[in-house]
Amino acid sequence: MEGTVRFSGRLEVEGRVQGTILAEDVRSSAVRVSASGQVDGAIEAAVVHVAGTVNGPIRASKRLGVQSRARPHCASPVVG
């Protein structure tokens, strides 16, 4: 998928997204990038869990979780 993905609630990424993932409500939203998932772009949500690959900035307003086999490639993830 290419482009900006806007969502509310929860979003599970199991494939590839080329673009930005942006929560409509950054106070009560969650994104999970599964082990088979890849995001080439920014992610912004309340809670972000990474088990796969992220090539871009991550901004989590509440919590950021990164599993041991995850591959986050970002300069500096922001929490808060």
All heavy atoms as a GROMACS GRO file, in nm:
protein
  575
    1MET      N    1   0.084  -0.116   0.000
    1MET     CA    2   0.000   0.000   0.000
    1MET      C    3   0.089   0.123   0.000
    1MET      O    4   0.189   0.126   0.070
    1MET     CB    5  -0.090  -0.003   0.123
    1MET     CG    6  -0.161   0.125   0.151
    1MET     SD    7  -0.271   0.107   0.290
    1MET     CE    8  -0.412   0.180   0.219
    2GLU      N    9   0.051   0.224  -0.076
    2GLU     CA   10   0.126   0.350  -0.080
    2GLU      C   11   0.035   0.465  -0.041
    2GLU      O   12  -0.083   0.464  -0.070
    2GLU     CB   13   0.178   0.376  -0.222
    2GLU     CG   14   0.296   0.290  -0.260
    2GLU     CD   15   0.356   0.333  -0.392
    2GLU    OE1   16   0.366   0.454  -0.417
    2GLU    OE2   17   0.392   0.244  -0.470
    3GLY      N   18   0.094   0.564   0.027
    3GLY     CA   19   0.021   0.684   0.064
    3GLY      C   20   0.007   0.698   0.214
    3GLY      O   21   0.071   0.628   0.291
    4THR      N   22  -0.080   0.786   0.255
    4THR     CA   23  -0.105   0.812   0.397
    4THR      C   24  -0.220   0.725   0.445
    4THR      O   25  -0.326   0.723   0.384
    4THR     CB   26  -0.139   0.960   0.420
    4THR    OG1   27  -0.028   1.040   0.377
    4THR    CG2   28  -0.166   0.988   0.567
    5VAL      N   29  -0.196   0.653   0.555
    5VAL     CA   30  -0.300   0.570   0.617
    5VAL      C   31  -0.346   0.642   0.742
    5VAL      O   32  -0.268   0.661   0.836
    5VAL     CB   33  -0.246   0.430   0.652
    5VAL    CG1   34  -0.352   0.348   0.724
    5VAL    CG2   35  -0.196   0.358   0.529
    6ARG      N   36  -0.472   0.684   0.745
    6ARG     CA   37  -0.532   0.746   0.864
    6ARG      C   38  -0.628   0.645   0.924
    6ARG      O   39  -0.704   0.582   0.853
    6ARG     CB   40  -0.606   0.874   0.826
    6ARG     CG   41  -0.515   0.982   0.777
    6ARG     CD   42  -0.595   1.110   0.746
    6ARG     NE   43  -0.510   1.213   0.692
    6ARG     CZ   44  -0.441   1.299   0.765
    6ARG    NH1   45  -0.447   1.294   0.897
    6ARG    NH2   46  -0.365   1.389   0.708
    7PHE      N   47  -0.622   0.631   1.058
    7PHE     CA   48  -0.706   0.531   1.122
    7PHE      C   49  -0.746   0.577   1.261
    7PHE      O   50  -0.690   0.672   1.316
    7PHE     CB   51  -0.630   0.398   1.132
    7PHE     CG   52  -0.524   0.398   1.238
    7PHE    CD1   53  -0.549   0.342   1.363
    7PHE    CD2   54  -0.401   0.458   1.215
    7PHE    CE1   55  -0.452   0.345   1.462
    7PHE    CE2   56  -0.304   0.461   1.313
    7PHE     CZ   57  -0.329   0.405   1.437
    8SER      N   58  -0.845   0.509   1.317
    8SER     CA   59  -0.881   0.528   1.457
    8SER      C   60  -0.888   0.391   1.522
    8SER      O   61  -0.913   0.290   1.454
    8SER     CB   62  -1.015   0.602   1.470
    8SER     OG   63  -1.116   0.530   1.407
    9GLY      N   64  -0.862   0.385   1.650
    9GLY     CA   65  -0.861   0.256   1.720
    9GLY      C   66  -0.728   0.185   1.705
    9GLY      O   67  -0.625   0.238   1.743
   10ARG      N   68  -0.733   0.063   1.650
   10ARG     CA   69  -0.612  -0.019   1.636
   10ARG      C   70  -0.584  -0.049   1.489
   10ARG      O   71  -0.676  -0.067   1.411
   10ARG     CB   72  -0.630  -0.151   1.710
   10ARG     CG   73  -0.646  -0.136   1.860
   10ARG     CD   74  -0.663  -0.270   1.928
   10ARG     NE   75  -0.561  -0.367   1.893
   10ARG     CZ   76  -0.443  -0.380   1.954
   10ARG    NH1   77  -0.413  -0.301   2.053
   10ARG    NH2   78  -0.359  -0.472   1.916
   11LEU      N   79  -0.455  -0.058   1.456
   11LEU     CA   80  -0.413  -0.094   1.320
   11LEU      C   81  -0.302  -0.197   1.329
   11LEU      O   82  -0.205  -0.178   1.403
   11LEU     CB   83  -0.363   0.030   1.245
   11LEU     CG   84  -0.310   0.006   1.104
   11LEU    CD1   85  -0.424  -0.032   1.011
   11LEU    CD2   86  -0.237   0.128   1.053
   12GLU      N   87  -0.318  -0.307   1.256
   12GLU     CA   88  -0.216  -0.413   1.249
   12GLU      C   89  -0.158  -0.412   1.108
   12GLU      O   90  -0.232  -0.424   1.010
   12GLU     CB   91  -0.282  -0.548   1.277
   12GLU     CG   92  -0.188  -0.665   1.269
   12GLU     CD   93  -0.128  -0.703   1.403
   12GLU    OE1   94  -0.178  -0.658   1.507
   12GLU    OE2   95  -0.029  -0.778   1.401
   13VAL      N   96  -0.026  -0.398   1.098
   13VAL     CA   97   0.042  -0.398   0.968
   13VAL      C   98   0.110  -0.533   0.951
   13VAL      O   99   0.202  -0.566   1.024
   13VAL     CB  100   0.146  -0.284   0.958
   13VAL    CG1  101   0.219  -0.290   0.825
   13VAL    CG2  102   0.081  -0.148   0.979
   14GLU      N  103   0.061  -0.611   0.855
   14GLU     CA  104   0.119  -0.743   0.828
   14GLU      C  105   0.190  -0.748   0.694
   14GLU      O  106   0.262  -0.843   0.666
   14GLU     CB  107   0.010  -0.850   0.835
   14GLU     CG  108  -0.046  -0.864   0.975
   14GLU     CD  109  -0.149  -0.973   0.987
   14GLU    OE1  110  -0.187  -1.032   0.884
   14GLU    OE2  111  -0.191  -1.000   1.100
   15GLY      N  112   0.170  -0.647   0.611
   15GLY     CA  113   0.235  -0.638   0.480
   15GLY      C  114   0.326  -0.517   0.476
   15GLY      O  115   0.386  -0.480   0.575
   16ARG      N  116   0.331  -0.452   0.359
   16ARG     CA  117   0.419  -0.336   0.342
   16ARG      C  118   0.337  -0.209   0.320
   16ARG      O  119   0.245  -0.208   0.240
   16ARG     CB  120   0.511  -0.359   0.223
   16ARG     CG  121   0.615  -0.250   0.208
   16ARG     CD  122   0.715  -0.287   0.101
   16ARG     NE  123   0.818  -0.184   0.095
   16ARG     CZ  124   0.913  -0.183   0.006
   16ARG    NH1  125   0.920  -0.278  -0.086
   16ARG    NH2  126   1.004  -0.089   0.005
   17VAL      N  127   0.375  -0.105   0.392
   17VAL     CA  128   0.315   0.027   0.376
   17VAL      C  129   0.426   0.124   0.339
   17VAL      O  130   0.526   0.134   0.410
   17VAL     CB  131   0.245   0.075   0.507
   17VAL    CG1  132   0.195   0.218   0.491
   17VAL    CG2  133   0.132  -0.017   0.544
   18GLN      N  134   0.409   0.192   0.226
   18GLN     CA  135   0.504   0.296   0.186
   18GLN      C  136   0.432   0.429   0.202
   18GLN      O  137   0.350   0.466   0.119
   18GLN     CB  138   0.548   0.276   0.041
   18GLN     CG  139   0.634   0.153   0.023
   18GLN     CD  140   0.678   0.137  -0.121
   18GLN    OE1  141   0.597   0.118  -0.210
   18GLN    NE2  142   0.808   0.147  -0.142
   19GLY      N  143   0.461   0.496   0.313
   19GLY     CA  144   0.395   0.622   0.343
   19GLY      C  145   0.378   0.638   0.493
   19GLY      O  146   0.432   0.563   0.572
   20THR      N  147   0.296   0.734   0.529
   20THR     CA  148   0.276   0.770   0.669
   20THR      C  149   0.156   0.697   0.728
   20THR      O  150   0.053   0.684   0.663
   20THR     CB  151   0.253   0.922   0.679
   20THR    OG1  152   0.366   0.989   0.625
   20THR    CG2  153   0.233   0.966   0.822
   21ILE      N  154   0.172   0.651   0.853
   21ILE     CA  155   0.060   0.596   0.929
   21ILE      C  156   0.030   0.696   1.039
   21ILE      O  157   0.116   0.724   1.123
   21ILE     CB  158   0.095   0.458   0.988
   21ILE    CG1  159   0.119   0.358   0.875
   21ILE    CG2  160  -0.015   0.412   1.082
   21ILE    CD1  161   0.161   0.221   0.922
   22LEU      N  162  -0.090   0.750   1.036
   22LEU     CA  163  -0.127   0.860   1.126
   22LEU      C  164  -0.259   0.830   1.194
   22LEU      O  165  -0.362   0.811   1.129
   22LEU     CB  166  -0.138   0.989   1.045
   22LEU     CG  167  -0.171   1.116   1.120
   22LEU    CD1  168  -0.063   1.148   1.222
   22LEU    CD2  169  -0.185   1.231   1.021
   23ALA      N  170  -0.257   0.826   1.328
   23ALA     CA  171  -0.378   0.804   1.405
   23ALA      C  172  -0.461   0.931   1.410
   23ALA      O  173  -0.407   1.041   1.425
   23ALA     CB  174  -0.343   0.761   1.547
   24GLU      N  175  -0.592   0.917   1.393
   24GLU     CA  176  -0.683   1.031   1.404
   24GLU      C  177  -0.681   1.086   1.546
   24GLU      O  178  -0.689   1.206   1.567
   24GLU     CB  179  -0.826   0.991   1.364
   24GLU     CG  180  -0.839   0.951   1.219
   24GLU     CD  181  -0.827   1.068   1.123
   24GLU    OE1  182  -0.852   1.183   1.162
   24GLU    OE2  183  -0.792   1.044   1.006
   25ASP      N  184  -0.674   0.997   1.645
   25ASP     CA  185  -0.668   1.036   1.787
   25ASP      C  186  -0.540   0.979   1.847
   25ASP      O  187  -0.534   0.860   1.877
   25ASP     CB  188  -0.790   0.984   1.862
   25ASP     CG  189  -0.794   1.028   2.007
   25ASP    OD1  190  -0.699   1.097   2.052
   25ASP    OD2  191  -0.891   0.994   2.076
   26VAL      N  192  -0.439   1.062   1.862
   26VAL     CA  193  -0.310   1.014   1.911
   26VAL      C  194  -0.310   0.985   2.061
   26VAL      O  195  -0.208   0.945   2.116
   26VAL     CB  196  -0.193   1.110   1.875
   26VAL    CG1  197  -0.173   1.117   1.726
   26VAL    CG2  198  -0.217   1.248   1.934
   27ARG      N  199  -0.425   1.000   2.128
   27ARG     CA  200  -0.434   0.969   2.271
   27ARG      C  201  -0.487   0.829   2.298
   27ARG      O  202  -0.463   0.773   2.404
   27ARG     CB  203  -0.522   1.072   2.342
   27ARG     CG  204  -0.460   1.211   2.342
   27ARG     CD  205  -0.558   1.315   2.390
   27ARG     NE  206  -0.659   1.329   2.285
   27ARG     CZ  207  -0.786   1.355   2.307
   27ARG    NH1  208  -0.830   1.370   2.429
   27ARG    NH2  209  -0.871   1.365   2.207
   28SER      N  210  -0.561   0.771   2.204
   28SER     CA  211  -0.621   0.639   2.228
   28SER      C  212  -0.616   0.552   2.103
   28SER      O  213  -0.716   0.500   2.058
   28SER     CB  214  -0.766   0.656   2.273
   28SER     OG  215  -0.842   0.716   2.170
   29SER      N  216  -0.498   0.535   2.048
   29SER     CA  217  -0.481   0.456   1.927
   29SER      C  218  -0.359   0.365   1.942
   29SER      O  219  -0.272   0.391   2.024
   29SER     CB  220  -0.462   0.549   1.807
   29SER     OG  221  -0.353   0.637   1.832
   30ALA      N  222  -0.356   0.261   1.862
   30ALA     CA  223  -0.243   0.168   1.870
   30ALA      C  224  -0.210   0.113   1.731
   30ALA      O  225  -0.299   0.081   1.653
   30ALA     CB  226  -0.275   0.052   1.964
   31VAL      N  227  -0.081   0.106   1.704
   31VAL     CA  228  -0.030   0.046   1.580
   31VAL      C  229   0.062  -0.068   1.618
   31VAL      O  230   0.147  -0.053   1.706
   31VAL     CB  231   0.050   0.149   1.495
   31VAL    CG1  232   0.115   0.082   1.375
   31VAL    CG2  233  -0.037   0.263   1.451
   32ARG      N  234   0.046  -0.181   1.551
   32ARG     CA  235   0.139  -0.293   1.568
   32ARG      C  236   0.192  -0.331   1.431
   32ARG      O  237   0.114  -0.361   1.340
   32ARG     CB  238   0.070  -0.414   1.632
   32ARG     CG  239   0.168  -0.528   1.655
   32ARG     CD  240   0.103  -0.644   1.729
   32ARG     NE  241   0.203  -0.742   1.764
   32ARG     CZ  242   0.252  -0.833   1.679
   32ARG    NH1  243   0.212  -0.837   1.554
   32ARG    NH2  244   0.341  -0.921   1.720
   33VAL      N  245   0.324  -0.329   1.418
   33VAL     CA  246   0.389  -0.376   1.296
   33VAL      C  247   0.434  -0.518   1.325
   33VAL      O  248   0.525  -0.540   1.406
   33VAL     CB  249   0.509  -0.285   1.257
   33VAL    CG1  250   0.575  -0.336   1.130
   33VAL    CG2  251   0.464  -0.140   1.241
   34SER      N  252   0.367  -0.615   1.264
   34SER     CA  253   0.396  -0.756   1.291
   34SER      C  254   0.534  -0.794   1.238
   34SER      O  255   0.598  -0.718   1.165
   34SER     CB  256   0.289  -0.845   1.228
   34SER     OG  257   0.302  -0.845   1.088
   35ALA      N  258   0.579  -0.914   1.272
   35ALA     CA  259   0.710  -0.961   1.229
   35ALA      C  260   0.724  -0.962   1.078
   35ALA      O  261   0.832  -0.940   1.024
   35ALA     CB  262   0.737  -1.099   1.287
   36SER      N  263   0.613  -0.983   1.006
   36SER     CA  264   0.617  -0.984   0.860
   36SER      C  265   0.586  -0.846   0.801
   36SER      O  266   0.587  -0.829   0.680
   36SER     CB  267   0.515  -1.085   0.806
   36SER     OG  268   0.383  -1.047   0.843
   37GLY      N  269   0.561  -0.747   0.886
   37GLY     CA  270   0.525  -0.614   0.839
   37GLY      C  271   0.644  -0.523   0.815
   37GLY      O  272   0.750  -0.540   0.876
   38GLN      N  273   0.625  -0.427   0.724
   38GLN     CA  274   0.728  -0.327   0.696
   38GLN      C  275   0.660  -0.194   0.668
   38GLN      O  276   0.566  -0.186   0.590
   38GLN     CB  277   0.812  -0.367   0.575
   38GLN     CG  278   0.918  -0.263   0.541
   38GLN     CD  279   1.013  -0.310   0.434
   38GLN    OE1  280   1.040  -0.429   0.420
   38GLN    NE2  281   1.067  -0.217   0.358
   39VAL      N  282   0.710  -0.089   0.733
   39VAL     CA  283   0.661   0.046   0.710
   39VAL      C  284   0.778   0.131   0.663
   39VAL      O  285   0.880   0.140   0.732
   39VAL     CB  286   0.599   0.107   0.838
   39VAL    CG1  287   0.557   0.252   0.813
   39VAL    CG2  288   0.480   0.025   0.884
   40ASP      N  289   0.765   0.189   0.545
   40ASP     CA  290   0.865   0.281   0.492
   40ASP      C  291   0.805   0.421   0.501
   40ASP      O  292   0.747   0.472   0.405
   40ASP     CB  293   0.899   0.246   0.346
   40ASP     CG  294   0.963   0.108   0.334
   40ASP    OD1  295   1.047   0.074   0.418
   40ASP    OD2  296   0.926   0.034   0.242
   41GLY      N  297   0.814   0.479   0.619
   41GLY     CA  298   0.755   0.610   0.644
   41GLY      C  299   0.735   0.630   0.793
   41GLY      O  300   0.774   0.547   0.875
   42ALA      N  301   0.671   0.739   0.827
   42ALA     CA  302   0.651   0.777   0.967
   42ALA      C  303   0.531   0.706   1.027
   42ALA      O  304   0.435   0.673   0.957
   42ALA     CB  305   0.631   0.928   0.977
   43ILE      N  306   0.537   0.684   1.159
   43ILE     CA  307   0.425   0.630   1.235
   43ILE      C  308   0.398   0.725   1.351
   43ILE      O  309   0.491   0.764   1.423
   43ILE     CB  310   0.455   0.489   1.292
   43ILE    CG1  311   0.483   0.390   1.180
   43ILE    CG2  312   0.340   0.442   1.380
   43ILE    CD1  313   0.526   0.253   1.230
   44GLU      N  314   0.270   0.760   1.370
   44GLU     CA  315   0.231   0.845   1.483
   44GLU      C  316   0.102   0.791   1.543
   44GLU      O  317  -0.001   0.783   1.476
   44GLU     CB  318   0.211   0.989   1.438
   44GLU     CG  319   0.186   1.083   1.553
   44GLU     CD  320   0.188   1.229   1.512
   44GLU    OE1  321   0.250   1.262   1.410
   44GLU    OE2  322   0.127   1.308   1.585
   45ALA      N  323   0.111   0.750   1.672
   45ALA     CA  324  -0.005   0.696   1.744
   45ALA      C  325   0.024   0.703   1.894
   45ALA      O  326   0.136   0.735   1.936
   45ALA     CB  327  -0.031   0.552   1.702
   46ALA      N  328  -0.075   0.669   1.976
   46ALA     CA  329  -0.055   0.667   2.121
   46ALA      C  330   0.040   0.555   2.160
   46ALA      O  331   0.135   0.574   2.236
   46ALA     CB  332  -0.188   0.652   2.194
   47VAL      N  333   0.014   0.436   2.109
   47VAL     CA  334   0.095   0.318   2.140
   47VAL      C  335   0.145   0.259   2.008
   47VAL      O  336   0.066   0.238   1.915
   47VAL     CB  337   0.012   0.213   2.216
   47VAL    CG1  338   0.094   0.088   2.243
   47VAL    CG2  339  -0.043   0.272   2.346
   48VAL      N  340   0.274   0.231   2.002
   48VAL     CA  341   0.334   0.169   1.883
   48VAL      C  342   0.414   0.048   1.928
   48VAL      O  343   0.499   0.059   2.016
   48VAL     CB  344   0.426   0.268   1.806
   48VAL    CG1  345   0.488   0.200   1.685
   48VAL    CG2  346   0.349   0.393   1.764
   49HIS      N  347   0.383  -0.068   1.869
   49HIS     CA  348   0.459  -0.192   1.894
   49HIS      C  349   0.523  -0.233   1.762
   49HIS      O  350   0.454  -0.243   1.661
   49HIS     CB  351   0.368  -0.305   1.943
   49HIS     CG  352   0.313  -0.282   2.080
   49HIS    ND1  353   0.387  -0.304   2.193
   49HIS    CD2  354   0.193  -0.237   2.121
   49HIS    CE1  355   0.313  -0.275   2.299
   49HIS    NE2  356   0.195  -0.232   2.256
   50VAL      N  357   0.653  -0.258   1.767
   50VAL     CA  358   0.726  -0.294   1.645
   50VAL      C  359   0.785  -0.435   1.662
   50VAL      O  360   0.864  -0.458   1.753
   50VAL     CB  361   0.839  -0.194   1.614
   50VAL    CG1  362   0.914  -0.234   1.488
   50VAL    CG2  363   0.784  -0.053   1.600
   51ALA      N  364   0.743  -0.525   1.574
   51ALA     CA  365   0.801  -0.659   1.569
   51ALA      C  366   0.869  -0.680   1.434
   51ALA      O  367   0.949  -0.771   1.419
   51ALA     CB  368   0.695  -0.765   1.591
   52GLY      N  369   0.836  -0.595   1.337
   52GLY     CA  370   0.890  -0.606   1.203
   52GLY      C  371   0.989  -0.495   1.172
   52GLY      O  372   1.072  -0.460   1.255
   53THR      N  373   0.976  -0.435   1.052
   53THR     CA  374   1.070  -0.333   1.005
   53THR      C  375   1.001  -0.198   0.992
   53THR      O  376   0.892  -0.190   0.937
   53THR     CB  377   1.127  -0.372   0.867
   53THR    OG1  378   1.190  -0.499   0.878
   53THR    CG2  379   1.227  -0.270   0.816
   54VAL      N  380   1.066  -0.095   1.045
   54VAL     CA  381   1.018   0.042   1.027
   54VAL      C  382   1.135   0.127   0.979
   54VAL      O  383   1.238   0.135   1.045
   54VAL     CB  384   0.960   0.102   1.157
   54VAL    CG1  385   0.920   0.248   1.136
   54VAL    CG2  386   0.842   0.022   1.206
   55ASN      N  387   1.119   0.186   0.861
   55ASN     CA  388   1.219   0.276   0.804
   55ASN      C  389   1.162   0.417   0.805
   55ASN      O  390   1.106   0.463   0.706
   55ASN     CB  391   1.253   0.234   0.660
   55ASN     CG  392   1.313   0.096   0.653
   55ASN    OD1  393   1.407   0.066   0.722
   55ASN    ND2  394   1.256   0.011   0.570
   56GLY      N  395   1.172   0.482   0.918
   56GLY     CA  396   1.118   0.617   0.931
   56GLY      C  397   1.097   0.653   1.076
   56GLY      O  398   1.112   0.569   1.166
   57PRO      N  399   1.060   0.778   1.100
   57PRO     CA  400   1.042   0.824   1.239
   57PRO      C  401   0.920   0.761   1.306
   57PRO      O  402   0.820   0.731   1.240
   57PRO     CB  403   1.025   0.975   1.224
   57PRO     CG  404   0.982   0.996   1.083
   57PRO     CD  405   1.038   0.884   1.003
   58ILE      N  406   0.932   0.740   1.437
   58ILE     CA  407   0.823   0.685   1.518
   58ILE      C  408   0.792   0.784   1.629
   58ILE      O  409   0.882   0.825   1.702
   58ILE     CB  410   0.861   0.550   1.580
   58ILE    CG1  411   0.895   0.448   1.472
   58ILE    CG2  412   0.748   0.499   1.670
   58ILE    CD1  413   0.955   0.320   1.527
   59ARG      N  414   0.662   0.820   1.642
   59ARG     CA  415   0.620   0.907   1.751
   59ARG      C  416   0.504   0.838   1.823
   59ARG      O  417   0.399   0.816   1.765
   59ARG     CB  418   0.577   1.043   1.701
   59ARG     CG  419   0.538   1.136   1.812
   59ARG     CD  420   0.504   1.274   1.761
   59ARG     NE  421   0.476   1.362   1.872
   59ARG     CZ  422   0.563   1.438   1.935
   59ARG    NH1  423   0.688   1.438   1.895
   59ARG    NH2  424   0.527   1.514   2.034
   60ALA      N  425   0.528   0.803   1.950
   60ALA     CA  426   0.428   0.738   2.033
   60ALA      C  427   0.399   0.829   2.152
   60ALA      O  428   0.489   0.860   2.228
   60ALA     CB  429   0.478   0.602   2.082
   61SER      N  430   0.274   0.872   2.166
   61SER     CA  431   0.243   0.966   2.274
   61SER      C  432   0.236   0.899   2.411
   61SER      O  433   0.251   0.966   2.513
   61SER     CB  434   0.112   1.040   2.246
   61SER     OG  435   0.003   0.951   2.240
   62LYS      N  436   0.214   0.765   2.416
   62LYS     CA  437   0.207   0.694   2.544
   62LYS      C  438   0.314   0.589   2.563
   62LYS      O  439   0.380   0.583   2.666
   62LYS     CB  440   0.070   0.630   2.562
   62LYS     CG  441  -0.042   0.728   2.582
   62LYS     CD  442  -0.170   0.657   2.615
   62LYS     CE  443  -0.280   0.759   2.642
   62LYS     NZ  444  -0.408   0.693   2.667
   63ARG      N  445   0.329   0.499   2.463
   63ARG     CA  446   0.421   0.386   2.484
   63ARG      C  447   0.475   0.336   2.352
   63ARG      O  448   0.404   0.328   2.252
   63ARG     CB  449   0.346   0.274   2.557
   63ARG     CG  450   0.431   0.155   2.590
   63ARG     CD  451   0.356   0.050   2.671
   63ARG     NE  452   0.236   0.007   2.602
   63ARG     CZ  453   0.116   0.002   2.657
   63ARG    NH1  454   0.099   0.038   2.782
   63ARG    NH2  455   0.011  -0.039   2.587
   64LEU      N  456   0.602   0.297   2.353
   64LEU     CA  457   0.668   0.237   2.237
   64LEU      C  458   0.727   0.103   2.280
   64LEU      O  459   0.803   0.097   2.376
   64LEU     CB  460   0.779   0.328   2.184
   64LEU     CG  461   0.869   0.271   2.075
   64LEU    CD1  462   0.790   0.240   1.949
   64LEU    CD2  463   0.982   0.368   2.044
   65GLY      N  464   0.690  -0.003   2.210
   65GLY     CA  465   0.744  -0.135   2.238
   65GLY      C  466   0.817  -0.187   2.116
   65GLY      O  467   0.766  -0.178   2.004
   66VAL      N  468   0.937  -0.239   2.137
   66VAL     CA  469   1.018  -0.294   2.027
   66VAL      C  470   1.061  -0.435   2.066
   66VAL      O  471   1.130  -0.453   2.166
   66VAL     CB  472   1.142  -0.205   1.999
   66VAL    CG1  473   1.224  -0.263   1.886
   66VAL    CG2  474   1.100  -0.062   1.967
   67GLN      N  475   1.018  -0.533   1.988
   67GLN     CA  476   1.056  -0.671   2.017
   67GLN      C  477   1.201  -0.695   1.977
   67GLN      O  478   1.257  -0.624   1.895
   67GLN     CB  479   0.964  -0.768   1.944
   67GLN     CG  480   0.824  -0.766   2.002
   67GLN     CD  481   0.737  -0.876   1.943
   67GLN    OE1  482   0.773  -0.944   1.847
   67GLN    NE2  483   0.620  -0.894   2.002
   68SER      N  484   1.260  -0.798   2.035
   68SER     CA  485   1.403  -0.824   2.017
   68SER      C  486   1.444  -0.847   1.872
   68SER      O  487   1.554  -0.813   1.834
   68SER     CB  488   1.446  -0.943   2.102
   68SER     OG  489   1.378  -1.060   2.062
   69ARG      N  490   1.356  -0.902   1.789
   69ARG     CA  491   1.391  -0.928   1.649
   69ARG      C  492   1.343  -0.819   1.554
   69ARG      O  493   1.356  -0.831   1.432
   69ARG     CB  494   1.336  -1.063   1.605
   69ARG     CG  495   1.406  -1.175   1.678
   69ARG     CD  496   1.371  -1.307   1.620
   69ARG     NE  497   1.453  -1.410   1.685
   69ARG     CZ  498   1.426  -1.536   1.683
   69ARG    NH1  499   1.319  -1.580   1.620
   69ARG    NH2  500   1.505  -1.622   1.743
   70ALA      N  501   1.290  -0.712   1.609
   70ALA     CA  502   1.241  -0.601   1.526
   70ALA      C  503   1.358  -0.529   1.460
   70ALA      O  504   1.472  -0.537   1.507
   70ALA     CB  505   1.162  -0.504   1.612
   71ARG      N  506   1.326  -0.456   1.353
   71ARG     CA  507   1.428  -0.382   1.281
   71ARG      C  508   1.383  -0.236   1.262
   71ARG      O  509   1.342  -0.197   1.153
   71ARG     CB  510   1.455  -0.449   1.146
   71ARG     CG  511   1.515  -0.588   1.163
   71ARG     CD  512   1.507  -0.675   1.041
   71ARG     NE  513   1.376  -0.694   0.980
   71ARG     CZ  514   1.281  -0.775   1.025
   71ARG    NH1  515   1.298  -0.842   1.136
   71ARG    NH2  516   1.165  -0.787   0.960
   72PRO      N  517   1.390  -0.157   1.370
   72PRO     CA  518   1.355  -0.016   1.354
   72PRO      C  519   1.475   0.064   1.304
   72PRO      O  520   1.584   0.054   1.359
   72PRO     CB  521   1.316   0.026   1.497
   72PRO     CG  522   1.396  -0.064   1.586
   72PRO     CD  523   1.414  -0.193   1.508
   73HIS      N  524   1.457   0.138   1.198
   73HIS     CA  525   1.562   0.222   1.142
   73HIS      C  526   1.513   0.366   1.146
   73HIS      O  527   1.457   0.416   1.049
   73HIS     CB  528   1.594   0.179   0.998
   73HIS     CG  529   1.632   0.036   0.985
   73HIS    ND1  530   1.757  -0.012   1.020
   73HIS    CD2  531   1.561  -0.073   0.946
   73HIS    CE1  532   1.761  -0.142   0.999
   73HIS    NE2  533   1.643  -0.182   0.955
   74CYS      N  534   1.531   0.428   1.261
   74CYS     CA  535   1.485   0.567   1.277
   74CYS      C  536   1.589   0.641   1.360
   74CYS      O  537   1.655   0.583   1.445
   74CYS     CB  538   1.348   0.573   1.341
   74CYS     SG  539   1.333   0.488   1.498
   75ALA      N  540   1.601   0.769   1.334
   75ALA     CA  541   1.702   0.850   1.401
   75ALA      C  542   1.679   0.856   1.552
   75ALA      O  543   1.766   0.826   1.630
   75ALA     CB  544   1.704   0.991   1.342
   76SER      N  545   1.558   0.892   1.592
   76SER     CA  546   1.529   0.902   1.735
   76SER      C  547   1.378   0.892   1.757
   76SER      O  548   1.305   0.987   1.734
   76SER     CB  549   1.582   1.033   1.793
   76SER     OG  550   1.529   1.142   1.721
   77PRO      N  551   1.332   0.775   1.803
   77PRO     CA  552   1.189   0.762   1.831
   77PRO      C  553   1.149   0.856   1.945
   77PRO      O  554   1.228   0.881   2.036
   77PRO     CB  555   1.172   0.615   1.872
   77PRO     CG  556   1.308   0.565   1.899
   77PRO     CD  557   1.406   0.655   1.832
   78VAL      N  558   1.028   0.909   1.939
   78VAL     CA  559   0.979   1.003   2.039
   78VAL      C  560   0.865   0.939   2.115
   78VAL      O  561   0.771   0.887   2.054
   78VAL     CB  562   0.930   1.134   1.973
   78VAL    CG1  563   0.873   1.229   2.075
   78VAL    CG2  564   1.044   1.199   1.896
   79VAL      N  565   0.874   0.942   2.247
   79VAL     CA  566   0.765   0.893   2.333
   79VAL      C  567   0.725   1.009   2.422
   79VAL      O  568   0.808   1.068   2.490
   79VAL     CB  569   0.810   0.773   2.418
   79VAL    CG1  570   0.696   0.728   2.508
   79VAL    CG2  571   0.858   0.659   2.330
   80GLY      N  572   0.597   1.039   2.421
   80GLY     CA  573   0.546   1.146   2.508
   80GLY      C  574   0.496   1.264   2.433
   80GLY      O  575   0.496   1.284   2.320
   0.00000   0.00000   0.00000
